Amino acid sequence: MLPEIPSPLLSKLAGYYLDKRAKGDSNVRIDYGVTSPRLIDNNDNLDPAIMEVLHALNEREPDYPQLHIQFARYHHAKQSLLEMERYLDKALALEPKYFSALHLKGEYYYQTKEPVKAYKHLKEALENFGSQPEFTQDEFYRETENPGKTNMYLGNIFYYFFDKVKSREGALDDEIADNEIEKMENYSFAQKFYTNALNLNFTSPELYYNMGRINYLKGEYTLALNMWLHLYDDFVKSPELMLALGNAFYNSGSGSGPGNYEAAKGEYLKLISVMEYEADKIRTVDLSKVSHVKLFQTLSSAYNNLGAVYQNTGEHGKRDLAYWKAIDYAQKMNQENEYARVNLARSNRDAEPILDKTIPFSIDIYREDMR
């Protein structure tokens, strides 16, 4: 029966199954009651069903370009990047200007940390989006990618490789950005592409956080807050991100009066209550573990900044305790929290406290040097 179905419909069915991959506590067994081993594997993915459909499509029309796109997407999901590349090359050999193939080839190079090649293919994808091959005009055809996502990946290139690439006359060079001006210029390029993605109605937690952090680095704290307030679920899963939110609230009055200290305090206290519970379980800090570094560094920063809030609200007893806690958590990592030391030393002079403005690099990467 399957080989008799039109190629666009078979491809669409394979794409539908691919989009139903298990994520967290959501999978087809739980959501739809699918239990047949003919349809799902041991990980509750629809891999057997996907392969059955793709083999039927291959039998029907082996040179159908989207067949190879779906195979590439399947192998991408399985993290088989060499197989992904092989199928993308087949699709591009059939249709060199095919948007999805160019986009996914850009994603492939992004995954393999080749930003210049990724940029080239993603830009080509956008340039060819408006003039797609004839087979894409079929009424049953469903595009697997979209230009908003392409723009997000272009933004990611400038964001995650901000210190390793330079843009010249619309092209990208694999060259070290050796000063802060060039690095911030790359962040501005990232911001432009992220804005394009949002304008094309593409959103993701990663995009919102990165866009907000760029606003934050530029001192645009209200804009940063507008981005980060989309991330409630992510703050629950990754409480260290609350440091960014707290800092943005603290600075939200820059140039026009005091910040929103109560909101900042709320974020710092929520972060501390969650992360301190985890820290209390650890007897010896292991700096080779990212989770330990993230936990104790965030607590040290949060306590310093909480002390800064108390300084501004006149709660001096709580202020000093917060600074000492910041110092203590830093010492557990055999480090010194210089912000807290300085703040503590001059706290009786009514001097403006120094905020630790360092925030997580991205949702999944705590610091730049952990990329």
Backbone torsions as a table, in degrees:
resi	resn	phi	psi	omega
1	MET	NA	-44.8	-175.8
2	LEU	-57.4	-44.4	-178.7
3	PRO	-62.3	-15.4	180.0
4	GLU	-84.5	-13.3	-179.0
5	ILE	-77.5	140.2	179.1
6	PRO	-55.7	146.7	-176.2
7	SER	-55.1	-45.6	179.9
8	PRO	-59.9	-35.5	179.7
9	LEU	-71.5	-39.5	176.8
10	LEU	-62.4	-44.3	179.0
11	SER	-63.5	-40.2	178.6
12	LYS	-61.8	-39.9	178.9
13	LEU	-65.8	-43.1	177.7
14	ALA	-61.4	-41.7	178.3
15	GLY	-63.7	-38.0	178.0
16	TYR	-62.2	-45.6	178.7
17	TYR	-63.6	-40.3	179.3
18	LEU	-61.5	-36.8	-178.9
19	ASP	-72.9	-9.0	-179.3
20	LYS	-99.3	21.4	179.3
21	ARG	-61.5	148.6	-178.1
22	ALA	-62.6	133.5	178.1
23	LYS	-138.3	118.5	179.1
24	GLY	58.0	-123.2	179.9
25	ASP	-99.1	19.8	179.1
26	SER	-114.3	125.3	174.8
27	ASN	-158.2	169.4	-173.8
28	VAL	-68.3	-24.7	178.1
29	ARG	-68.6	-44.2	-180.0
30	ILE	-75.6	-46.1	-172.3
31	ASP	-76.4	-33.7	-173.8
32	TYR	-124.3	-1.8	179.3
33	GLY	72.7	22.2	179.9
34	VAL	-80.0	122.6	-177.9
35	THR	-129.4	-9.7	-174.8
36	SER	-65.5	128.1	177.1
37	PRO	-65.1	-13.1	175.5
38	ARG	-73.0	-20.4	-176.5
39	LEU	-110.8	-36.2	-176.8
40	ILE	-124.0	156.5	178.2
41	ASP	-99.2	-170.6	-177.0
42	ASN	-67.8	-18.3	178.8
43	ASN	-96.6	13.0	-179.9
44	ASP	62.8	28.3	171.2
45	ASN	-99.5	156.0	-176.8
46	LEU	-88.4	32.2	-175.8
47	ASP	-57.1	-44.6	178.6
48	PRO	-59.5	-41.1	179.5
49	ALA	-67.6	-40.5	179.3
50	ILE	-60.2	-47.9	-176.8
51	MET	-66.6	-35.2	178.0
52	GLU	-62.9	-43.0	-179.9
53	VAL	-67.8	-44.2	-178.2
54	LEU	-66.8	-36.7	177.1
55	HIS	-66.9	-35.8	176.2
56	ALA	-65.7	-40.9	178.3
57	LEU	-66.2	-38.8	178.1
58	ASN	-64.5	-37.0	177.8
59	GLU	-67.8	-36.7	-177.2
60	ARG	-76.7	-46.8	-173.3
61	GLU	-151.0	82.8	-174.1
62	PRO	-64.0	-19.9	179.8
63	ASP	-101.0	17.6	176.5
64	TYR	-75.8	115.8	-171.5
65	PRO	-55.7	-38.7	-176.6
66	GLN	-72.1	-17.2	171.6
67	LEU	-55.3	-46.5	-176.7
68	HIS	-73.4	-28.6	174.1
69	ILE	-64.6	-44.1	-179.1
70	GLN	-67.9	-37.8	174.3
71	PHE	-62.0	-41.9	179.5
72	ALA	-63.3	-43.0	178.6
73	ARG	-63.5	-39.0	178.6
74	TYR	-61.2	-47.4	-178.3
75	HIS	-71.7	-29.3	174.4
76	HIS	-62.7	-44.7	178.8
77	ALA	-62.4	-29.9	179.3
78	LYS	-88.6	1.6	-177.7
79	GLN	61.6	29.3	174.7
80	SER	-96.8	79.6	-169.9
81	LEU	-68.6	-32.6	178.7
82	LEU	-65.4	-41.3	176.9
83	GLU	-67.3	-38.4	176.4
84	MET	-57.2	-48.1	-179.4
85	GLU	-61.8	-40.7	-177.9
86	ARG	-59.9	-43.9	-179.4
87	TYR	-72.8	-33.7	176.9
88	LEU	-65.5	-38.3	177.4
89	ASP	-63.6	-35.6	176.5
90	LYS	-64.6	-44.0	179.9
91	ALA	-63.3	-42.4	-178.9
92	LEU	-71.3	-29.0	175.7
93	ALA	-66.0	-33.7	178.7
94	LEU	-79.4	-39.5	-177.9
95	GLU	-141.6	90.5	-174.1
96	PRO	-61.9	-20.5	-177.5
97	LYS	-109.9	20.7	-177.1
98	TYR	-73.6	118.4	-174.2
99	PHE	-53.1	-51.8	-175.9
100	SER	-61.5	-40.3	-179.2
101	ALA	-65.9	-42.8	179.0
102	LEU	-66.1	-42.5	178.6
103	HIS	-60.4	-49.6	-176.8
104	LEU	-68.2	-30.0	174.8
105	LYS	-66.9	-36.0	173.8
106	GLY	-63.6	-42.5	176.3
107	GLU	-61.0	-40.5	179.3
108	TYR	-58.6	-49.2	-179.1
109	TYR	-67.3	-31.0	175.5
110	TYR	-64.1	-43.1	179.2
111	GLN	-64.6	-34.0	-178.7
112	THR	-90.0	11.0	175.7
113	LYS	59.8	46.1	173.7
114	GLU	-119.4	78.9	-170.2
115	PRO	-63.0	-34.0	-177.9
116	VAL	-66.9	-45.1	178.1
117	LYS	-67.5	-38.1	178.0
118	ALA	-61.4	-46.0	-179.9
119	TYR	-59.1	-45.4	-178.2
120	LYS	-58.6	-47.3	-176.5
121	HIS	-72.7	-37.3	179.0
122	LEU	-67.1	-39.5	176.5
123	LYS	-64.2	-41.8	177.6
124	GLU	-62.4	-37.3	178.6
125	ALA	-59.7	-47.2	179.7
126	LEU	-64.5	-39.6	-178.8
127	GLU	-64.3	-28.8	-176.9
128	ASN	-101.4	1.9	-175.8
129	PHE	-60.5	-35.7	-176.3
130	GLY	-80.8	-6.4	-178.4
131	SER	-133.1	74.1	-175.1
132	GLN	-87.0	156.8	179.4
133	PRO	-58.2	160.0	-174.1
134	GLU	-60.8	-35.9	-175.8
135	PHE	-63.4	-20.6	-179.9
136	THR	-75.8	-8.7	-179.5
137	GLN	-86.5	-5.3	178.9
138	ASP	-60.2	141.2	-175.2
139	GLU	-63.2	-23.1	-179.2
140	PHE	-94.7	-3.9	-177.5
141	TYR	-69.9	137.6	176.1
142	ARG	-127.3	121.4	179.0
143	GLU	-69.0	136.5	-178.9
144	THR	-88.6	-23.5	-177.7
145	GLU	-118.1	173.5	175.1
146	ASN	-147.8	153.9	-174.6
147	PRO	-64.3	-23.5	175.6
148	GLY	-63.1	-43.2	178.2
149	LYS	-65.5	-37.9	177.4
150	THR	-60.2	-44.3	178.0
151	ASN	-63.0	-37.2	178.8
152	MET	-62.6	-43.2	179.4
153	TYR	-65.9	-36.7	175.2
154	LEU	-62.3	-41.0	175.3
155	GLY	-62.1	-41.3	-180.0
156	ASN	-61.6	-35.4	179.0
157	ILE	-59.5	-46.8	-179.5
158	PHE	-73.6	-25.9	-179.2
159	TYR	-77.8	-54.0	-173.7
160	TYR	-80.7	-22.3	177.4
161	PHE	-111.0	31.7	-172.1
162	PHE	-58.1	-26.2	-177.6
163	ASP	-105.9	9.7	-173.7
164	LYS	-126.6	-0.4	-179.5
165	VAL	-135.7	158.4	173.9
166	LYS	-135.5	139.7	178.8
167	SER	-99.8	130.0	178.8
168	ARG	-135.9	116.4	175.0
169	GLU	50.8	45.4	175.9
170	GLY	84.2	-5.8	177.9
171	ALA	-109.1	165.6	-178.1
172	LEU	-119.4	134.8	177.8
173	ASP	-113.4	143.2	177.5
174	ASP	-83.7	80.6	-172.0
175	GLU	-142.4	141.2	-177.2
176	ILE	-66.6	129.5	170.9
177	ALA	-83.6	108.4	-166.3
178	ASP	-100.7	12.4	173.5
179	ASN	-148.6	164.5	-173.7
180	GLU	-64.7	-31.7	179.8
181	ILE	-63.4	-45.3	179.9
182	GLU	-66.8	-36.9	178.8
183	LYS	-65.7	-44.5	179.1
184	MET	-67.1	-30.6	175.9
185	GLU	-63.4	-39.6	176.9
186	ASN	-64.8	-39.3	175.9
187	TYR	-62.6	-35.2	178.1
188	SER	-66.9	-37.9	174.6
189	PHE	-62.7	-43.2	178.0
190	ALA	-59.1	-44.1	-179.5
191	GLN	-60.1	-40.0	179.9
192	LYS	-62.3	-46.3	-178.9
193	PHE	-69.7	-37.2	176.6
194	TYR	-62.9	-39.9	177.9
195	THR	-62.9	-41.9	176.3
196	ASN	-58.9	-42.6	-179.8
197	ALA	-61.5	-45.6	179.0
198	LEU	-63.2	-39.5	179.0
199	ASN	-65.1	-23.3	177.3
200	LEU	-95.3	15.8	175.5
201	ASN	65.2	27.5	173.1
202	PHE	-100.1	127.3	179.2
203	THR	-133.8	155.0	172.8
204	SER	-162.3	154.3	177.1
205	PRO	-56.4	-40.2	179.8
206	GLU	-59.9	-44.9	-179.6
207	LEU	-62.5	-47.4	-178.7
208	TYR	-61.2	-42.9	-178.2
209	TYR	-67.3	-48.2	-177.3
210	ASN	-61.6	-43.0	178.7
211	MET	-61.4	-43.2	178.5
212	GLY	-63.5	-38.8	-179.8
213	ARG	-67.2	-35.9	176.2
214	ILE	-63.4	-45.0	175.3
215	ASN	-57.3	-42.7	-179.2
216	TYR	-61.6	-45.7	-179.8
217	LEU	-63.0	-28.4	179.5
218	LYS	-88.3	2.2	-179.8
219	GLY	78.9	15.2	-180.0
220	GLU	-95.7	73.0	-167.7
221	TYR	-70.3	-35.6	178.8
222	THR	-66.7	-40.1	177.0
223	LEU	-65.0	-38.4	177.2
224	ALA	-61.4	-45.0	178.8
225	LEU	-60.2	-40.9	-179.9
226	ASN	-59.9	-35.5	178.0
227	MET	-73.8	-47.2	-172.4
228	TRP	-72.4	-22.4	179.7
229	LEU	-71.1	-4.5	172.0
230	HIS	-81.0	-5.1	-165.0
231	LEU	-110.8	33.7	-175.2
232	TYR	-54.5	-49.3	-178.0
233	ASP	-62.1	-35.0	-179.2
234	ASP	-72.1	-33.2	175.8
235	PHE	-66.2	-33.7	177.9
236	VAL	-67.2	-43.8	-178.2
237	LYS	-75.6	-31.8	-176.5
238	SER	-129.5	79.1	-172.8
239	PRO	-61.3	-19.4	178.1
240	GLU	-61.4	-22.1	178.7
241	LEU	-68.4	-19.9	178.1
242	MET	-63.9	-22.5	176.6
243	LEU	-61.0	-40.9	178.6
244	ALA	-63.3	-44.7	-179.3
245	LEU	-63.8	-44.1	178.5
246	GLY	-60.6	-44.4	-179.8
247	ASN	-64.1	-38.4	179.4
248	ALA	-66.0	-41.5	175.9
249	PHE	-62.4	-42.4	-178.9
250	TYR	-58.5	-40.5	-175.8
251	ASN	-93.6	1.8	-170.3
252	SER	-64.1	-16.3	178.5
253	GLY	-97.8	9.8	-175.9
254	SER	-51.7	124.0	177.3
255	GLY	85.7	-12.6	-177.4
256	SER	-134.4	17.3	179.7
257	GLY	126.8	-174.3	-177.6
258	PRO	-66.4	156.6	177.7
259	GLY	-77.4	-179.5	178.2
260	ASN	-86.6	82.3	-172.8
261	TYR	-67.2	-35.0	-179.5
262	GLU	-66.1	-41.8	178.0
263	ALA	-66.2	-40.8	178.1
264	ALA	-61.5	-46.0	179.6
265	LYS	-58.6	-41.5	179.6
266	GLY	-59.7	-42.3	179.9
267	GLU	-67.7	-44.1	179.9
268	TYR	-62.3	-42.2	-178.3
269	LEU	-68.3	-38.0	176.9
270	LYS	-63.3	-45.4	178.7
271	LEU	-58.1	-48.9	-176.7
272	ILE	-62.6	-41.6	-177.1
273	SER	-63.8	-35.5	-179.8
274	VAL	-77.9	-48.6	-171.8
275	MET	-78.4	-29.9	179.3
276	GLU	-67.0	-33.6	176.9
277	TYR	-60.0	-40.8	178.7
278	GLU	-72.8	-39.0	-178.4
279	ALA	-64.1	-34.3	-179.0
280	ASP	-65.0	-18.2	179.8
281	LYS	-83.1	-12.2	-173.6
282	ILE	-100.4	120.3	-179.1
283	ARG	-85.5	-40.0	-179.0
284	THR	-127.2	125.3	-179.6
285	VAL	-77.5	128.2	178.4
286	ASP	-109.4	105.0	-175.4
287	LEU	-70.7	-8.2	175.1
288	SER	-80.6	-10.8	179.0
289	LYS	-98.4	120.3	-179.7
290	VAL	-57.8	-38.4	-178.3
291	SER	-61.3	-36.6	178.8
292	HIS	-70.9	-44.2	178.9
293	VAL	-59.9	-47.5	-179.4
294	LYS	-59.0	-44.2	-175.6
295	LEU	-65.7	-53.4	-173.0
296	PHE	-77.9	-34.0	176.7
297	GLN	-66.8	-41.4	179.8
298	THR	-64.9	-42.5	179.0
299	LEU	-63.7	-40.8	178.8
300	SER	-62.7	-45.0	179.5
301	SER	-65.9	-42.8	-177.5
302	ALA	-64.3	-40.7	179.3
303	TYR	-67.3	-38.6	176.1
304	ASN	-60.3	-45.5	-176.5
305	ASN	-71.7	-31.1	173.4
306	LEU	-64.7	-39.6	175.5
307	GLY	-60.8	-37.9	178.1
308	ALA	-64.0	-38.3	176.4
309	VAL	-62.0	-48.8	-179.1
310	TYR	-61.8	-33.8	176.1
311	GLN	-60.8	-42.8	-177.3
312	ASN	-76.1	-23.1	180.0
313	THR	-99.2	3.4	175.4
314	GLY	77.5	16.4	179.5
315	GLU	-95.4	76.9	-167.2
316	HIS	-70.9	-33.0	177.6
317	GLY	-64.4	-45.2	177.8
318	LYS	-67.3	-34.0	179.9
319	ARG	-58.5	-52.1	-176.2
320	ASP	-64.2	-39.5	178.6
321	LEU	-62.5	-40.8	179.9
322	ALA	-63.7	-42.5	179.3
323	TYR	-63.6	-40.8	179.0
324	TRP	-65.6	-36.7	176.9
325	LYS	-65.3	-38.4	177.5
326	ALA	-61.3	-43.6	179.2
327	ILE	-64.7	-42.0	-178.3
328	ASP	-62.6	-45.0	-179.3
329	TYR	-66.8	-34.3	176.7
330	ALA	-66.9	-40.3	-179.3
331	GLN	-66.3	-27.2	175.7
332	LYS	-63.7	-20.5	176.5
333	MET	-101.3	12.9	-176.3
334	ASN	59.1	37.7	178.9
335	GLN	-127.2	173.3	177.7
336	GLU	-120.4	134.9	173.7
337	ASN	-93.2	95.5	-175.3
338	GLU	-68.5	-30.6	177.3
339	TYR	-59.8	-49.5	-177.1
340	ALA	-66.4	-38.8	178.7
341	ARG	-60.5	-47.8	-179.1
342	VAL	-65.8	-44.2	-180.0
343	ASN	-60.7	-40.5	-179.8
344	LEU	-67.2	-40.4	-177.0
345	ALA	-65.5	-33.1	-176.4
346	ARG	-111.7	16.8	-175.9
347	SER	-65.8	-27.2	-178.2
348	ASN	-84.5	-0.4	-178.9
349	ARG	-100.5	7.2	-176.8
350	ASP	58.3	29.3	177.5
351	ALA	-76.0	151.2	178.0
352	GLU	-64.0	125.0	-179.1
353	PRO	-68.6	154.2	179.5
354	ILE	-96.5	121.5	179.0
355	LEU	-86.3	138.9	170.6
356	ASP	-80.6	104.8	-173.5
357	LYS	-87.2	-0.6	179.6
358	THR	-69.1	128.8	178.7
359	ILE	-129.3	164.1	179.8
360	PRO	-53.4	142.9	-177.9
361	PHE	-66.9	-42.4	176.8
362	SER	-155.8	-179.7	-178.7
363	ILE	-62.1	-39.8	-175.0
364	ASP	-103.2	-9.2	-177.7
365	ILE	-124.5	115.6	-172.2
366	TYR	-71.2	-44.9	-178.3
367	ARG	-130.1	157.1	179.4
368	GLU	-55.3	-40.2	-176.0
369	ASP	-76.1	1.4	177.0
370	MET	-101.4	8.1	179.4
371	ARG	-64.8	NA	NA
